[in-house]
């Protein structure tokens, strides 16, 4: 019984709180605040040089299931592919920090890369992941919390150009389309734009993987190709027994 209660409390997240009724919502809110305060104590005392992000989250009892969104390190082939793409990139923009797993992969791929990440900040583990990476990689990463529709135009106004732009934020069509349009404004002829969860079904069997999480990214990406704003460079699918089929697409400005 105690193990079940402990397991339930450890798995508390903002999505669970949001879906709860009023009394439970307030109760869960304060319980999560209490649990997170204990987690922060560990964060302050930890030595990040001895850990990677996966081990860090394990130690503070944050696990990936249910309300926690998926991440690229759940699939080894996807992790290695992203590492190869980012190996030569110095200035990287990431839309959708989530727990920081993709950011960690890109930071590990080169010791001279700098990452600007943008995230809505809904999940409680976002700040934990950023704290760990900031403590380990110092000034090589900066996280901006807020709506990408509002934050990306601010980066556009700064006339910043990026070598690699990785888009894996909100998956609704209007959000992805906005992120892509802003990404184009921060690109030059050498910029590689990479979008997660763009998916091209090749048969009736593969159509089962096409659902709400890749409908928006795919529609937005294909529209930009049709409008001749982007030339597709590569489309890659990753097969795994642990999660649904995963896919990435990359492209550059249309010459």
ZIFENMO-V336087 format. One record per residue. N is the residue number from 0. RES is the residue in one letter. SS is DSSP state (A for helix, B for strand, O for the rest). PHI is phi in whole degrees, -180 to 180 (NA if undefined). D_CENTER is the distance of its C-alpha to the mean C-alpha in Angstrom with 2 decimals. Layout:
n->N res->RES ss->SS phi->PHI d_center->D_CENTER
n->N res->RES ss->SS phi->PHI d_center->D_CENTER
//
This chain:
n->0 res->X ss->O phi->NA d_center->35.20
n->1 res->X ss->A phi->-64 d_center->33.83
n->2 res->X ss->A phi->-65 d_center->31.18
n->3 res->X ss->A phi->-66 d_center->30.06
n->4 res->X ss->A phi->-64 d_center->29.95
n->5 res->X ss->A phi->-60 d_center->28.01
n->6 res->X ss->A phi->-61 d_center->25.48
n->7 res->X ss->A phi->-65 d_center->25.12
n->8 res->X ss->A phi->-70 d_center->24.72
n->9 res->X ss->A phi->-62 d_center->22.14
n->10 res->X ss->O phi->-87 d_center->19.99
n->11 res->X ss->O phi->-63 d_center->20.23
n->12 res->X ss->O phi->-149 d_center->17.19
n->13 res->X ss->A phi->-66 d_center->17.03
n->14 res->X ss->A phi->-67 d_center->16.88
n->15 res->X ss->A phi->-62 d_center->20.06
n->16 res->X ss->A phi->-65 d_center->21.66
n->17 res->X ss->A phi->-62 d_center->21.01
n->18 res->X ss->A phi->-85 d_center->22.70
n->19 res->X ss->O phi->-84 d_center->25.60
n->20 res->X ss->O phi->-78 d_center->29.00
n->21 res->X ss->A phi->-51 d_center->30.29
n->22 res->X ss->A phi->-63 d_center->31.89
n->23 res->X ss->A phi->-63 d_center->29.18
n->24 res->X ss->A phi->-60 d_center->26.52
n->25 res->X ss->A phi->-67 d_center->28.38
n->26 res->X ss->A phi->-61 d_center->29.09
n->27 res->X ss->A phi->-63 d_center->25.53
n->28 res->X ss->A phi->-59 d_center->24.33
n->29 res->X ss->A phi->-73 d_center->26.77
n->30 res->X ss->A phi->-63 d_center->26.23
n->31 res->X ss->A phi->-64 d_center->22.48
n->32 res->X ss->A phi->-61 d_center->23.50
n->33 res->X ss->A phi->-65 d_center->26.03
n->34 res->X ss->A phi->-62 d_center->23.81
n->35 res->X ss->A phi->-67 d_center->21.16
n->36 res->X ss->A phi->-64 d_center->24.09
n->37 res->X ss->A phi->-67 d_center->25.05
n->38 res->X ss->A phi->-61 d_center->21.58
n->39 res->X ss->A phi->-66 d_center->21.79
n->40 res->X ss->A phi->-62 d_center->25.19
n->41 res->X ss->A phi->-63 d_center->23.89
n->42 res->X ss->A phi->-57 d_center->21.16
n->43 res->X ss->A phi->-67 d_center->24.00
n->44 res->X ss->A phi->-87 d_center->26.20
n->45 res->X ss->O phi->-75 d_center->23.90
n->46 res->X ss->O phi->-112 d_center->24.11
n->47 res->X ss->A phi->-66 d_center->20.65
n->48 res->X ss->A phi->-66 d_center->22.45
n->49 res->X ss->A phi->-93 d_center->23.39
n->50 res->X ss->O phi->-130 d_center->19.99
n->51 res->X ss->O phi->-108 d_center->16.64
n->52 res->X ss->A phi->-64 d_center->13.53
n->53 res->X ss->A phi->-61 d_center->14.46
n->54 res->X ss->A phi->-67 d_center->17.99
n->55 res->X ss->A phi->-61 d_center->17.16
n->56 res->X ss->A phi->-64 d_center->15.47
n->57 res->X ss->A phi->-64 d_center->18.39
n->58 res->X ss->A phi->-69 d_center->20.88
n->59 res->X ss->O phi->-96 d_center->19.80
n->60 res->X ss->O phi->62 d_center->19.71
n->61 res->X ss->O phi->-117 d_center->16.17
n->62 res->X ss->O phi->-122 d_center->15.51
n->63 res->X ss->O phi->-98 d_center->13.13
n->64 res->X ss->O phi->-168 d_center->15.18
n->65 res->X ss->O phi->50 d_center->16.19
n->66 res->X ss->O phi->-72 d_center->14.35
n->67 res->X ss->O phi->-76 d_center->11.32
n->68 res->X ss->O phi->-71 d_center->8.54
n->69 res->X ss->O phi->-68 d_center->8.26
n->70 res->X ss->O phi->-146 d_center->6.36
n->71 res->X ss->A phi->-68 d_center->7.86
n->72 res->X ss->A phi->-75 d_center->10.40
n->73 res->X ss->A phi->-74 d_center->12.06
n->74 res->X ss->O phi->-125 d_center->13.75
n->75 res->X ss->A phi->-58 d_center->15.68
n->76 res->X ss->A phi->-63 d_center->16.52
n->77 res->X ss->A phi->-69 d_center->13.02
n->78 res->X ss->A phi->-61 d_center->12.37
n->79 res->X ss->A phi->-65 d_center->15.73
n->80 res->X ss->A phi->-65 d_center->15.25
n->81 res->X ss->A phi->-65 d_center->12.23
n->82 res->X ss->A phi->-65 d_center->14.40
n->83 res->X ss->A phi->-65 d_center->17.31
n->84 res->X ss->A phi->-63 d_center->15.77
n->85 res->X ss->A phi->-96 d_center->14.85
n->86 res->X ss->O phi->-59 d_center->18.11
n->87 res->X ss->O phi->-102 d_center->20.14
n->88 res->X ss->O phi->-84 d_center->17.76
n->89 res->X ss->O phi->-95 d_center->18.81
n->90 res->X ss->B phi->-108 d_center->16.94
n->91 res->X ss->B phi->-122 d_center->13.24
n->92 res->X ss->B phi->-113 d_center->11.25
n->93 res->X ss->B phi->-121 d_center->7.48
n->94 res->X ss->B phi->-106 d_center->6.76
n->95 res->X ss->O phi->107 d_center->3.85
n->96 res->X ss->O phi->-75 d_center->3.95
n->97 res->X ss->O phi->54 d_center->4.46
n->98 res->X ss->O phi->-89 d_center->6.88
n->99 res->X ss->O phi->99 d_center->6.53
n->100 res->X ss->A phi->-66 d_center->7.17
n->101 res->X ss->A phi->-67 d_center->6.21
n->102 res->X ss->A phi->-62 d_center->7.79
n->103 res->X ss->A phi->-62 d_center->10.56
n->104 res->X ss->A phi->-58 d_center->11.24
n->105 res->X ss->A phi->-72 d_center->11.78
n->106 res->X ss->A phi->-68 d_center->13.80
n->107 res->X ss->A phi->-73 d_center->15.82
n->108 res->X ss->A phi->-72 d_center->16.66
n->109 res->X ss->O phi->-155 d_center->18.77
n->110 res->X ss->O phi->-88 d_center->20.43
n->111 res->X ss->O phi->-117 d_center->20.85
n->112 res->X ss->O phi->-84 d_center->17.37
n->113 res->X ss->B phi->-127 d_center->16.10
n->114 res->X ss->B phi->-118 d_center->12.57
n->115 res->X ss->B phi->-106 d_center->12.12
n->116 res->X ss->B phi->-112 d_center->8.79
n->117 res->X ss->B phi->-122 d_center->8.96
n->118 res->X ss->B phi->-149 d_center->7.90
n->119 res->X ss->O phi->-66 d_center->10.49
n->120 res->X ss->O phi->78 d_center->10.95
n->121 res->X ss->O phi->-71 d_center->12.26
n->122 res->X ss->O phi->-77 d_center->11.49
n->123 res->X ss->O phi->-69 d_center->13.91
n->124 res->X ss->A phi->-83 d_center->11.99
n->125 res->X ss->A phi->-58 d_center->9.72
n->126 res->X ss->A phi->-69 d_center->12.92
n->127 res->X ss->A phi->-67 d_center->13.93
n->128 res->X ss->A phi->-62 d_center->11.08
n->129 res->X ss->A phi->-68 d_center->11.72
n->130 res->X ss->A phi->-59 d_center->15.41
n->131 res->X ss->A phi->-63 d_center->15.39
n->132 res->X ss->A phi->-67 d_center->13.81
n->133 res->X ss->A phi->-66 d_center->16.01
n->134 res->X ss->A phi->-70 d_center->18.97
n->135 res->X ss->A phi->-86 d_center->18.57
n->136 res->X ss->A phi->-108 d_center->17.71
n->137 res->X ss->A phi->56 d_center->19.53
n->138 res->X ss->A phi->-85 d_center->19.36
n->139 res->X ss->A phi->-86 d_center->17.06
n->140 res->X ss->B phi->-141 d_center->13.96
n->141 res->X ss->B phi->-135 d_center->13.93
n->142 res->X ss->B phi->-108 d_center->11.69
n->143 res->X ss->B phi->-110 d_center->12.87
n->144 res->X ss->B phi->-93 d_center->12.74
n->145 res->X ss->O phi->156 d_center->13.77
n->146 res->X ss->O phi->-72 d_center->13.78
n->147 res->X ss->A phi->-62 d_center->12.52
n->148 res->X ss->A phi->-64 d_center->15.91
n->149 res->X ss->A phi->-99 d_center->17.66
n->150 res->X ss->A phi->-78 d_center->15.82
n->151 res->X ss->A phi->-63 d_center->15.42
n->152 res->X ss->A phi->-59 d_center->19.20
n->153 res->X ss->A phi->-66 d_center->19.92
n->154 res->X ss->A phi->-69 d_center->18.37
n->155 res->X ss->A phi->-61 d_center->20.36
n->156 res->X ss->A phi->-64 d_center->23.46
n->157 res->X ss->O phi->-80 d_center->23.16
n->158 res->X ss->O phi->61 d_center->23.69
n->159 res->X ss->O phi->-77 d_center->20.86
n->160 res->X ss->O phi->-115 d_center->20.21
n->161 res->X ss->O phi->-120 d_center->17.41
n->162 res->X ss->O phi->-79 d_center->17.89
n->163 res->X ss->B phi->-140 d_center->14.43
n->164 res->X ss->B phi->-124 d_center->12.00
n->165 res->X ss->B phi->-109 d_center->8.69
n->166 res->X ss->B phi->-106 d_center->7.88
n->167 res->X ss->O phi->-151 d_center->5.19
n->168 res->X ss->O phi->-99 d_center->6.12
n->169 res->X ss->O phi->-62 d_center->9.39
n->170 res->X ss->O phi->-100 d_center->11.12
n->171 res->X ss->O phi->-67 d_center->14.59
n->172 res->X ss->A phi->-53 d_center->16.71
n->173 res->X ss->A phi->-65 d_center->17.68
n->174 res->X ss->A phi->-71 d_center->14.23
n->175 res->X ss->A phi->-64 d_center->13.16
n->176 res->X ss->A phi->-63 d_center->16.70
n->177 res->X ss->A phi->-64 d_center->16.58
n->178 res->X ss->A phi->-61 d_center->13.42
n->179 res->X ss->A phi->-68 d_center->15.21
n->180 res->X ss->A phi->-63 d_center->18.49
n->181 res->X ss->A phi->-72 d_center->17.33
n->182 res->X ss->A phi->-62 d_center->15.71
n->183 res->X ss->A phi->-59 d_center->19.17
n->184 res->X ss->A phi->-70 d_center->20.87
n->185 res->X ss->O phi->-106 d_center->19.04
n->186 res->X ss->O phi->-115 d_center->19.89
n->187 res->X ss->O phi->-123 d_center->23.11
n->188 res->X ss->O phi->-64 d_center->24.65
n->189 res->X ss->O phi->-98 d_center->22.82
n->190 res->X ss->O phi->-71 d_center->19.24
n->191 res->X ss->B phi->-104 d_center->17.05
n->192 res->X ss->B phi->-101 d_center->14.62
n->193 res->X ss->B phi->-120 d_center->12.14
n->194 res->X ss->B phi->-124 d_center->10.74
n->195 res->X ss->B phi->-83 d_center->9.06
n->196 res->X ss->O phi->68 d_center->11.40
n->197 res->X ss->O phi->-79 d_center->14.42
n->198 res->X ss->O phi->-137 d_center->17.21
n->199 res->X ss->O phi->-112 d_center->20.93
n->200 res->X ss->O phi->-63 d_center->23.22
n->201 res->X ss->O phi->-110 d_center->26.21
n->202 res->X ss->O phi->-162 d_center->28.46
n->203 res->X ss->O phi->-63 d_center->29.12
n->204 res->X ss->O phi->-66 d_center->27.72
n->205 res->X ss->A phi->-83 d_center->24.31
n->206 res->X ss->A phi->-67 d_center->24.29
n->207 res->X ss->A phi->-66 d_center->23.48
n->208 res->X ss->A phi->-87 d_center->19.83
n->209 res->X ss->O phi->-90 d_center->19.65
n->210 res->X ss->O phi->-143 d_center->18.76
n->211 res->X ss->A phi->-61 d_center->17.08
n->212 res->X ss->A phi->-79 d_center->13.45
n->213 res->X ss->A phi->-120 d_center->14.38
n->214 res->X ss->A phi->-64 d_center->17.42
n->215 res->X ss->A phi->-63 d_center->15.95
n->216 res->X ss->A phi->-59 d_center->13.91
n->217 res->X ss->A phi->-67 d_center->17.01
n->218 res->X ss->A phi->-62 d_center->19.51
n->219 res->X ss->A phi->-64 d_center->18.04
n->220 res->X ss->A phi->-65 d_center->17.77
n->221 res->X ss->A phi->-66 d_center->21.29
n->222 res->X ss->A phi->-65 d_center->22.73
n->223 res->X ss->A phi->-69 d_center->21.85
n->224 res->X ss->A phi->-68 d_center->23.42
n->225 res->X ss->A phi->-62 d_center->26.39
n->226 res->X ss->O phi->-80 d_center->26.78
n->227 res->X ss->O phi->59 d_center->26.84
n->228 res->X ss->O phi->-94 d_center->24.21
n->229 res->X ss->B phi->-134 d_center->22.10
n->230 res->X ss->B phi->-108 d_center->23.43
n->231 res->X ss->B phi->-71 d_center->21.43
n->232 res->X ss->B phi->-98 d_center->21.39
n->233 res->X ss->B phi->-158 d_center->20.00
n->234 res->X ss->B phi->-125 d_center->18.67
n->235 res->X ss->B phi->-132 d_center->17.70
n->236 res->X ss->B phi->-112 d_center->17.52
n->237 res->X ss->B phi->-124 d_center->16.85
n->238 res->X ss->O phi->-99 d_center->19.13
n->239 res->X ss->O phi->-153 d_center->18.81
n->240 res->X ss->O phi->-86 d_center->20.86
n->241 res->X ss->O phi->-89 d_center->18.22
n->242 res->X ss->O phi->-136 d_center->15.86
n->243 res->X ss->O phi->-66 d_center->16.43
n->244 res->X ss->O phi->-55 d_center->16.77
n->245 res->X ss->B phi->-115 d_center->13.63
n->246 res->X ss->B phi->-152 d_center->13.87
n->247 res->X ss->B phi->-135 d_center->12.84
n->248 res->X ss->B phi->-132 d_center->15.10
n->249 res->X ss->B phi->-132 d_center->16.00
n->250 res->X ss->B phi->-164 d_center->18.68
n->251 res->X ss->B phi->-131 d_center->20.64
n->252 res->X ss->B phi->-57 d_center->22.77
n->253 res->X ss->O phi->-67 d_center->25.82
n->254 res->X ss->O phi->-82 d_center->28.83
//
